[in-house]
C-alpha cells in the first residue's frame, strides 16, 4: 500500500488542533495509508500538552525547542 505523508505545522493551536486532526483523519484517501506528522513550533498556549496525549501509533509529533 502506498503511503501519504501529511505534515501539519502548528503554533499555538490549542483551540483548533483536535478538530483539525479529526478532519484530516476523516478525509478519504482510497488505497493510501496516512502518515500524519505534526511539527509543533514551540507553542506556549497548551498545544504541546494536547499533542503529548495523542496516540503515538497514529501520529508522529516533532517538537521544536525555539520558535
MMTF fields as JSON, N, C-alpha, C and O atoms, coordinates in Angstrom:
{
  "mmtfVersion": "1.0.0",
  "mmtfProducer": "UNKNOWN",
  "numBonds": 267,
  "numAtoms": 268,
  "numGroups": 67,
  "numChains": 1,
  "numModels": 1,
  "chainsPerModel": [1],
  "groupsPerChain": [67],
  "chainIdList": ["A"],
  "bondAtomList": [4, 2, 8, 6, 12, 10, 16, 14, 20, 18, 24, 22, 28, 26, 32, 30, 36, 34, 40, 38, 44, 42, 48, 46, 52, 50, 56, 54, 60, 58, 64, 62, 68, 66, 72, 70, 76, 74, 80, 78, 84, 82, 88, 86, 92, 90, 96, 94, 100, 98, 104, 102, 108, 106, 112, 110, 116, 114, 120, 118, 124, 122, 128, 126, 132, 130, 136, 134, 140, 138, 144, 142, 148, 146, 152, 150, 156, 154, 160, 158, 164, 162, 168, 166, 172, 170, 176, 174, 180, 178, 184, 182, 188, 186, 192, 190, 196, 194, 200, 198, 204, 202, 208, 206, 212, 210, 216, 214, 220, 218, 224, 222, 228, 226, 232, 230, 236, 234, 240, 238, 244, 242, 248, 246, 252, 250, 256, 254, 260, 258, 264, 262],
  "bondOrderList": [1, 1, 1, 1, 1, 1, 1, 1, 1, 1, 1, 1, 1, 1, 1, 1, 1, 1, 1, 1, 1, 1, 1, 1, 1, 1, 1, 1, 1, 1, 1, 1, 1, 1, 1, 1, 1, 1, 1, 1, 1, 1, 1, 1, 1, 1, 1, 1, 1, 1, 1, 1, 1, 1, 1, 1, 1, 1, 1, 1, 1, 1, 1, 1, 1, 1],
  "groupList": [{"groupName": "UNK", "atomNameList": ["N", "CA", "C", "O"], "elementList": ["N", "C", "C", "O"], "formalChargeList": [0, 0, 0, 0], "bondAtomList": [1, 0, 2, 1, 3, 2], "bondOrderList": [1, 1, 2], "singleLetterCode": "X", "chemCompType": "L-PEPTIDE LINKING"}],
  "groupTypeList": [0, 0, 0, 0, 0, 0, 0, 0, 0, 0, 0, 0, 0, 0, 0, 0, 0, 0, 0, 0, 0, 0, 0, 0, 0, 0, 0, 0, 0, 0, 0, 0, 0, 0, 0, 0, 0, 0, 0, 0, 0, 0, 0, 0, 0, 0, 0, 0, 0, 0, 0, 0, 0, 0, 0, 0, 0, 0, 0, 0, 0, 0, 0, 0, 0, 0, 0],
  "groupIdList": [1, 2, 3, 4, 5, 6, 7, 8, 9, 10, 11, 12, 13, 14, 15, 16, 17, 18, 19, 20, 21, 22, 23, 24, 25, 26, 27, 28, 29, 30, 31, 32, 33, 34, 35, 36, 37, 38, 39, 40, 41, 42, 43, 44, 45, 46, 47, 48, 49, 50, 51, 52, 53, 54, 55, 56, 57, 58, 59, 60, 61, 62, 63, 64, 65, 66, 67],
  "secStructList": [7, 3, 3, 3, 3, 3, 3, 3, 3, 3, 1, 1, 7, 6, 6, 6, 2, 2, 2, 2, 2, 2, 2, 2, 2, 2, 1, 7, 7, 6, 6, 3, 3, 3, 3, 3, 3, 3, 3, 3, 7, 7, 7, 7, 1, 1, 2, 2, 2, 2, 2, 6, 6, 1, 7, 6, 6, 6, 3, 3, 3, 3, 3, 7, 1, 7, 7],
  "xCoordList": [0.84, 0.0, 0.887, 1.883, 0.524, 1.271, 0.922, -0.157, 1.871, 1.697, 1.62, 2.392, 0.688, 0.56, 1.043, 0.465, 2.099, 2.613, 1.968, 2.041, 1.342, 0.671, 1.424, 1.453, 2.031, 2.8, 1.984, 1.569, 1.762, 0.931, 1.777, 2.071, 2.169, 2.888, 1.887, 0.824, 2.214, 1.313, 2.085, 3.247, 1.413, 1.932, 0.731, -0.06, 0.606, -0.479, -1.85, -2.61, -2.14, -3.396, -4.282, -5.051, -4.169, -4.907, -6.407, -7.019, -6.984, -8.428, -8.86, -10.034, -7.931, -8.331, -7.653, -8.102, -6.606, -5.798, -6.599, -6.46, -7.411, -8.141, -9.188, -9.379, -9.851, -10.825, -10.117, -10.608, -8.986, -8.201, -7.803, -7.934, -7.317, -6.889, -8.071, -7.921, -9.245, -10.445, -10.755, -11.091, -10.638, -10.904, -9.877, -10.229, -8.626, -7.578, -7.787, -7.666, -8.093, -8.311, -9.548, -9.58, -10.563, -11.807, -11.729, -12.568, -10.728, -10.607, -10.343, -9.53, -11.037, -10.918, -9.636, -9.358, -8.875, -7.655, -7.614, -6.855, -8.436, -8.508, -7.137, -6.375, -6.855, -5.61, -4.354, -3.265, -4.482, -3.316, -3.358, -4.384, -2.251, -2.108, -1.684, -0.81, -2.295, -1.94, -0.833, -0.875, 0.15, 1.184, 1.032, 1.291, 0.616, 0.365, 1.502, 1.736, 2.198, 3.335, 2.979, 2.64, 3.062, 2.735, 4.028, 4.772, 4.292, 5.502, 5.071, 4.514, 5.335, 4.991, 6.164, 7.278, 5.896, 6.942, 7.019, 6.923, 7.195, 7.348, 6.106, 6.193, 4.949, 3.688, 3.774, 4.414, 3.111, 3.13, 1.729, 1.575, 0.706, -0.673, -1.303, -2.495, -0.54, -1.08, -1.213, -1.583, -0.916, -0.969, -0.056, -0.426, 1.126, 2.099, 1.54, 1.77, 0.811, 0.206, -0.825, -0.914, -1.601, -2.589, -1.888, -2.291, -0.845, -0.121, 0.486, 0.558, 0.913, 1.517, 0.511, 0.909, -0.789, -1.807, -2.239, -2.987, -1.783, -2.187, -1.564, -0.442, -2.278, -1.722, -0.491, -0.533, 0.586, 1.854, 1.828, 2.649, 0.893, 0.8, 0.022, 0.014, -0.625, -1.424, -0.773, -0.97, -0.005, 0.608, 2.085, 2.491, 2.879, 4.269, 4.345, 3.958, 4.843, 4.909, 6.369, 7.135, 6.735, 8.079, 7.941, 7.096, 8.775, 8.722, 9.977, 11.095, 9.786, 10.921, 11.203, 10.285, 12.477, 12.873, 12.77, 12.751, 12.702, 12.556, 11.618, 11.456, 11.004, 10.12, 10.95, 10.422],
  "yCoordList": [-1.181, 0.0, 1.248, 1.312, 2.213, 3.474, 4.314, 4.19, 5.177, 5.995, 7.472, 7.953, 8.169, 9.61, 10.251, 10.022, 11.051, 11.756, 13.137, 13.92, 13.413, 14.696, 15.402, 14.93, 16.535, 17.293, 18.505, 19.309, 18.619, 19.695, 20.555, 20.136, 21.76, 22.659, 23.334, 23.77, 23.421, 24.071, 25.029, 24.801, 26.099, 27.046, 27.67, 28.383, 27.401, 27.934, 27.658, 28.578, 26.382, 25.942, 25.179, 24.303, 25.515, 24.801, 24.699, 23.661, 25.739, 25.774, 24.973, 24.623, 24.678, 24.079, 22.755, 22.067, 22.378, 21.229, 19.924, 19.165, 19.646, 18.375, 18.324, 17.279, 19.424, 19.477, 19.294, 18.571, 19.935, 19.794, 18.337, 17.812, 17.691, 16.296, 15.382, 14.405, 15.684, 14.906, 14.987, 13.984, 16.186, 16.372, 15.636, 15.006, 15.723, 15.04, 13.531, 12.857, 13.011, 11.566, 11.104, 9.99, 11.953, 11.584, 11.7, 11.148, 12.412, 12.6, 11.263, 10.459, 11.054, 9.802, 9.801, 10.735, 8.748, 8.564, 7.114, 6.302, 6.796, 5.414, 4.881, 5.552, 3.678, 2.984, 3.675, 3.402, 4.566, 5.231, 5.125, 5.394, 4.738, 4.756, 6.167, 6.754, 6.713, 8.062, 7.995, 7.184, 8.858, 9.09, 10.554, 11.444, 10.809, 12.178, 12.629, 12.066, 13.661, 14.207, 15.627, 16.467, 15.884, 17.202, 17.827, 17.212, 19.051, 19.764, 20.969, 21.934, 20.897, 21.989, 22.967, 22.591, 24.23, 25.25, 26.025, 27.251, 25.265, 25.82, 26.589, 27.749, 25.924, 26.522, 26.797, 26.064, 27.875, 28.271, 28.361, 28.795, 27.958, 28.109, 26.812, 26.792, 25.74, 24.464, 23.455, 22.305, 23.868, 22.95, 21.755, 20.618, 22.01, 20.944, 19.883, 18.69, 20.314, 19.37, 18.485, 17.291, 19.067, 18.291, 17.28, 16.119, 17.719, 16.836, 15.646, 14.548, 15.848, 14.764, 13.669, 12.558, 13.968, 12.965, 12.152, 11.185, 12.528, 11.826, 10.436, 10.24, 9.473, 8.121, 8.093, 8.56, 7.548, 7.526, 6.603, 6.749, 5.659, 4.772, 5.41, 4.884, 6.54, 7.208, 8.499, 8.891, 9.149, 10.435, 10.428, 9.834, 11.1, 11.359, 12.853, 13.675, 13.201, 14.607, 14.994, 14.298, 16.117, 16.666, 18.002, 18.824, 18.214, 19.457, 20.287, 19.786, 21.551, 22.469, 23.09, 23.322, 23.357, 23.952, 25.464, 26.087, 26.053, 27.521, 27.798, 26.965, 28.97, 29.363, 30.104, 30.538],
  "zCoordList": [0.0, 0.0, 0.0, 0.722, -0.798, -0.84, 0.377, 0.959, 0.747, 1.944, 1.561, 0.732, 2.169, 2.023, 3.319, 4.381, 3.232, 4.41, 4.471, 3.524, 5.601, 5.812, 6.932, 8.068, 6.6, 7.585, 7.993, 7.159, 9.305, 9.833, 10.781, 11.9, 10.333, 11.243, 12.178, 11.735, 13.456, 14.413, 15.309, 15.643, 15.685, 16.659, 17.362, 16.744, 18.638, 19.467, 18.838, 18.536, 18.651, 18.04, 19.028, 18.633, 20.296, 21.345, 21.045, 21.298, 20.522, 20.281, 19.053, 18.932, 18.141, 16.864, 16.524, 15.607, 17.219, 16.791, 16.745, 15.785, 17.726, 17.735, 16.621, 15.999, 16.371, 15.277, 13.935, 13.068, 13.765, 12.538, 12.32, 11.215, 13.373, 13.252, 12.95, 12.217, 13.504, 13.179, 11.685, 11.056, 11.13, 9.705, 8.838, 7.841, 9.226, 8.457, 8.5, 7.477, 9.652, 9.782, 9.023, 8.5, 8.963, 8.293, 6.774, 6.062, 6.28, 4.83, 4.144, 4.599, 3.062, 2.311, 1.488, 0.735, 1.646, 0.846, 0.369, 0.897, -0.632, -1.103, -1.527, -2.223, -1.096, -1.458, -0.966, -1.471, 0.011, 0.582, 2.107, 2.732, 2.68, 4.136, 4.534, 3.896, 5.576, 6.037, 7.079, 8.004, 6.912, 7.917, 8.31, 7.499, 9.548, 9.987, 10.896, 11.966, 10.434, 11.162, 11.579, 10.745, 12.876, 13.41, 13.907, 14.671, 13.469, 13.894, 14.726, 14.202, 16.017, 16.929, 17.0, 17.363, 16.646, 16.606, 17.923, 17.953, 19.009, 20.361, 20.815, 21.216, 20.746, 21.222, 22.715, 23.469, 23.119, 24.534, 25.129, 26.271, 24.375, 24.84, 25.337, 25.646, 25.422, 25.85, 24.722, 24.961, 23.502, 22.361, 22.59, 22.296, 23.108, 23.344, 24.289, 24.091, 25.309, 26.26, 25.57, 25.856, 24.664, 23.914, 23.017, 22.95, 22.332, 21.416, 22.151, 21.598, 23.368, 24.148, 24.501, 24.85, 24.413, 24.733, 23.511, 23.651, 22.326, 21.103, 21.043, 21.511, 20.474, 20.36, 19.452, 18.313, 19.968, 19.244, 18.025, 17.119, 17.999, 16.846, 15.688, 14.575, 15.957, 14.932, 14.428, 13.278, 15.286, 14.953, 15.319, 16.318, 14.493, 14.85, 15.145, 14.315, 16.329, 16.724, 16.909, 17.576, 16.305, 16.419, 17.138, 16.782, 18.152, 18.926, 18.659, 18.777, 18.301, 18.171, 19.538, 20.325, 19.812, 21.092, 21.093, 22.154, 19.924, 19.787, 18.621, 17.729, 18.637, 17.544, 16.516, 15.493]
}
